[in-house]
């Protein structure tokens, strides 16, 4: 069994860590030897690490950009800009909800560049590392990332529609992460990692990875049980 992982830029076997009977999956993302150029502001030095263990798979902001590139859509775009949103200009109208999601994952502060109509274009500063995942929407316009006012989610999310868009973006990211975790575990299990096979079986049984599938749970539990897993044998009795 083989799983394609190019979209995550890592070798899954390197992302599995077994310790004290548990499986920890982490640091899926752009590996150090990948020389891809991004277009968002500050990408070259965007090497901050997640501060929330629930997002350990997002090893740096470039990885987050890659994942969000599959999530940003017309529905997550600010209503006043939705008519102009397109996949070619996918960061249009995504700044504030993205910046606060970045803050959830990497910490730091959100700042805003003043725009017309009293609006602000939001970006992130994590311990002096300044980056702006949604800067591409401005094309060749040069933005100033110095001496701008700090932005607070309590103020921005007073707009219910913005809060709802933020929650939707976050939910979709979490779904992506569950799938990424599943792909990594399946790859490790296919290479003979029995604890990973147990985790896959349990995940399919419980729906932990977003897809409850008893047939697949039975398949992976049978495989692990065949190789001596007592936990997998117990799970087979429940299925």
C-alpha positions as CSV (number, residue, x, y, z in Angstrom):
1,X,0.0,0.0,0.0
2,X,1.4,3.4,-1.0
3,X,0.2,6.9,-0.3
4,X,1.2,9.9,-2.2
5,X,2.8,12.6,0.0
6,X,4.2,15.1,-2.3
7,X,1.6,17.7,-1.4
8,X,2.8,17.6,2.2
9,X,6.5,17.8,1.3
10,X,7.7,15.1,3.7
11,X,8.5,11.5,4.0
12,X,5.9,10.0,6.3
13,X,8.2,7.5,7.9
14,X,10.2,10.4,9.3
15,X,7.1,11.9,11.0
16,X,6.3,8.9,13.3
17,X,7.7,8.8,16.8
18,X,7.0,5.9,19.1
19,X,7.4,6.4,22.8
20,X,6.0,4.7,25.8
21,X,3.4,2.8,23.8
22,X,2.0,5.9,22.1
23,X,2.3,7.2,18.6
24,X,3.1,10.9,18.1
25,X,2.7,12.2,14.6
26,X,4.3,15.6,14.0
27,X,6.3,17.9,11.8
28,X,4.7,17.2,8.4
29,X,5.6,20.0,6.1
30,X,8.1,21.6,3.9
31,X,11.4,19.9,4.5
32,X,14.6,21.9,4.8
33,X,15.9,20.9,1.4
34,X,12.9,21.9,-0.6
35,X,13.6,25.1,-2.6
36,X,10.2,26.4,-3.5
37,X,9.7,30.1,-3.7
38,X,6.5,31.6,-2.3
39,X,5.0,35.0,-3.0
40,X,3.6,36.0,0.3
41,X,5.5,38.7,2.3
42,X,8.1,37.3,4.7
43,X,8.1,33.8,3.5
44,X,11.8,33.4,3.4
45,X,12.2,33.8,7.2
46,X,8.8,32.3,8.2
47,X,10.3,29.5,10.3
48,X,8.4,29.9,13.6
49,X,7.0,26.7,15.1
50,X,3.5,26.0,16.4
51,X,2.8,26.8,20.0
52,X,-0.4,24.6,20.1
53,X,0.3,20.8,20.1
54,X,-2.9,20.3,18.2
55,X,-1.2,21.9,15.2
56,X,2.2,20.1,15.3
57,X,1.7,18.9,11.8
58,X,1.9,22.6,10.6
59,X,5.7,22.9,11.1
60,X,5.9,26.5,9.9
61,X,3.8,29.2,8.2
62,X,4.8,28.0,4.7
63,X,3.2,24.7,5.4
64,X,0.1,26.5,6.7
65,X,0.0,28.5,3.4
66,X,0.1,25.3,1.4
67,X,-2.8,23.8,3.4
68,X,-4.9,26.9,3.4
69,X,-4.4,27.2,-0.4
70,X,-6.8,24.2,-0.6
71,X,-9.3,25.8,1.8
72,X,-9.6,29.5,1.0
73,X,-12.7,30.0,-1.1
74,X,-15.5,32.4,-1.9
75,X,-17.3,31.5,1.3
76,X,-14.3,32.5,3.5
77,X,-13.8,35.8,1.6
78,X,-15.0,39.0,3.0
79,X,-18.6,39.6,1.7
80,X,-17.8,42.9,0.0
81,X,-15.1,41.2,-2.0
82,X,-16.7,37.9,-2.9
83,X,-17.8,39.0,-6.4
84,X,-14.1,39.5,-7.2
85,X,-12.8,36.4,-5.5
86,X,-11.2,33.6,-7.7
87,X,-8.8,30.7,-7.3
88,X,-6.2,32.8,-9.1
89,X,-6.6,35.5,-6.4
90,X,-7.4,33.1,-3.5
91,X,-6.1,35.4,-0.7
92,X,-8.5,38.2,-1.5
93,X,-10.6,39.1,1.5
94,X,-9.0,36.5,3.7
95,X,-6.6,38.6,5.8
96,X,-8.2,39.0,9.3
97,X,-9.6,35.5,9.7
98,X,-6.3,34.0,8.4
99,X,-4.1,36.2,10.7
100,X,-6.1,35.2,13.8
101,X,-5.9,31.6,12.8
102,X,-2.1,32.0,12.4
103,X,-2.1,33.5,15.9
104,X,-3.9,30.4,17.2
105,X,-1.2,28.2,15.8
106,X,2.0,30.2,16.1
107,X,1.2,32.8,18.8
108,X,2.5,36.3,18.4
109,X,0.5,39.4,17.6
110,X,-1.7,40.6,14.7
111,X,-1.2,44.0,13.2
112,X,-3.2,46.0,10.7
113,X,-2.1,48.2,7.8
114,X,-4.6,51.0,7.5
115,X,-6.7,50.8,4.3
116,X,-9.6,52.8,2.8
117,X,-12.8,53.1,4.6
118,X,-11.3,52.6,8.1
119,X,-10.4,49.0,7.3
120,X,-7.1,47.2,8.1
121,X,-5.1,44.6,6.3
122,X,-4.1,42.1,8.9
123,X,-0.7,40.3,9.2
124,X,1.4,38.5,11.8
125,X,4.4,39.2,13.9
126,X,5.7,36.3,15.9
127,X,8.6,37.3,18.1
128,X,9.9,39.7,15.4
129,X,9.2,37.3,12.6
130,X,6.8,39.3,10.3
131,X,4.9,37.5,7.6
132,X,1.7,38.0,5.7
133,X,0.0,34.9,4.3
134,X,-2.5,37.0,2.3
135,X,-0.3,39.7,0.9
136,X,-0.6,38.4,-2.7
137,X,-4.0,39.9,-3.1
138,X,-2.3,43.4,-3.5
139,X,-0.2,42.4,-6.5
140,X,2.7,44.8,-7.0
141,X,1.5,47.3,-4.4
142,X,4.2,47.8,-1.7
143,X,2.8,47.6,1.8
144,X,4.4,49.0,4.9
145,X,4.8,46.5,7.7
146,X,6.2,49.0,10.3
147,X,4.5,51.0,13.0
148,X,1.0,49.7,12.4
149,X,-1.7,49.3,15.1
150,X,-2.2,46.0,16.9
151,X,-5.4,44.2,16.0
152,X,-7.6,42.2,18.4
153,X,-10.0,39.4,17.6
154,X,-12.5,40.7,20.2
155,X,-13.0,43.7,18.0
156,X,-12.9,42.0,14.6
157,X,-15.2,39.2,15.7
158,X,-17.9,41.7,16.8
159,X,-18.9,41.2,13.2
160,X,-20.8,37.9,13.3
161,X,-20.1,37.1,9.7
162,X,-16.4,37.5,10.1
163,X,-16.4,35.3,13.2
164,X,-18.4,32.6,11.3
165,X,-15.9,32.7,8.4
166,X,-13.0,32.3,10.9
167,X,-14.7,29.3,12.5
168,X,-15.3,27.7,9.2
169,X,-11.7,28.2,8.1
170,X,-10.5,26.7,11.3
171,X,-12.8,23.7,11.0
172,X,-11.7,23.0,7.5
173,X,-8.1,23.2,8.6
174,X,-8.7,20.7,11.3
175,X,-10.3,18.3,8.9
176,X,-7.3,18.6,6.6
177,X,-5.0,17.8,9.6
178,X,-7.0,14.7,10.5
179,X,-6.5,13.4,6.9
180,X,-2.8,14.2,7.0
181,X,-2.4,12.3,10.2
182,X,-4.3,9.3,8.7
183,X,-2.1,9.3,5.6
184,X,1.1,9.3,7.7
185,X,-0.1,6.5,9.9
186,X,-1.3,4.4,7.0
187,X,2.1,4.7,5.3
188,X,3.9,3.7,8.5
189,X,1.5,0.8,9.1
190,X,2.1,-0.4,5.5
191,X,5.8,-0.5,6.2
192,X,5.3,-2.7,9.2
193,X,4.7,-0.4,12.1
194,X,2.1,-2.3,14.1
195,X,1.4,0.5,16.6
196,X,0.5,2.7,13.6
197,X,-1.8,-0.1,12.3
198,X,-3.5,-0.1,15.7
199,X,-4.0,3.6,15.5
200,X,-5.4,3.5,12.0
201,X,-7.8,0.7,13.1
202,X,-9.0,2.6,16.1
203,X,-9.3,5.8,14.1
204,X,-11.5,4.2,11.5
205,X,-13.5,2.6,14.3
206,X,-14.1,5.8,16.3
207,X,-14.2,8.2,13.4
208,X,-11.2,10.1,14.9
209,X,-9.9,11.0,11.5
210,X,-13.2,12.2,10.2
211,X,-14.2,9.0,8.5
212,X,-15.9,6.2,10.5
213,X,-15.4,2.9,8.5
214,X,-15.9,-0.4,10.2
215,X,-14.7,-2.4,7.2
216,X,-11.4,-0.5,7.2
217,X,-11.2,-0.7,10.9
218,X,-11.5,-4.5,10.7
219,X,-8.9,-4.7,7.9
220,X,-6.2,-2.8,9.9
221,X,-7.1,-4.5,13.2
222,X,-6.8,-7.9,11.6
223,X,-3.4,-6.9,10.2
224,X,-2.2,-5.7,13.6
225,X,-3.7,-8.7,15.4
226,X,-2.0,-11.1,13.0
227,X,1.3,-9.5,14.1
228,X,0.7,-9.9,17.8
229,X,-1.3,-6.8,18.8
230,X,-3.5,-7.5,21.8
231,X,-5.2,-4.2,21.5
232,X,-6.2,-5.0,17.9
233,X,-7.6,-8.4,19.0
234,X,-9.8,-6.6,21.5
235,X,-11.0,-4.2,18.9
236,X,-11.9,-7.0,16.5
237,X,-14.2,-8.4,19.2
238,X,-16.1,-5.1,19.2
239,X,-16.5,-4.7,15.5
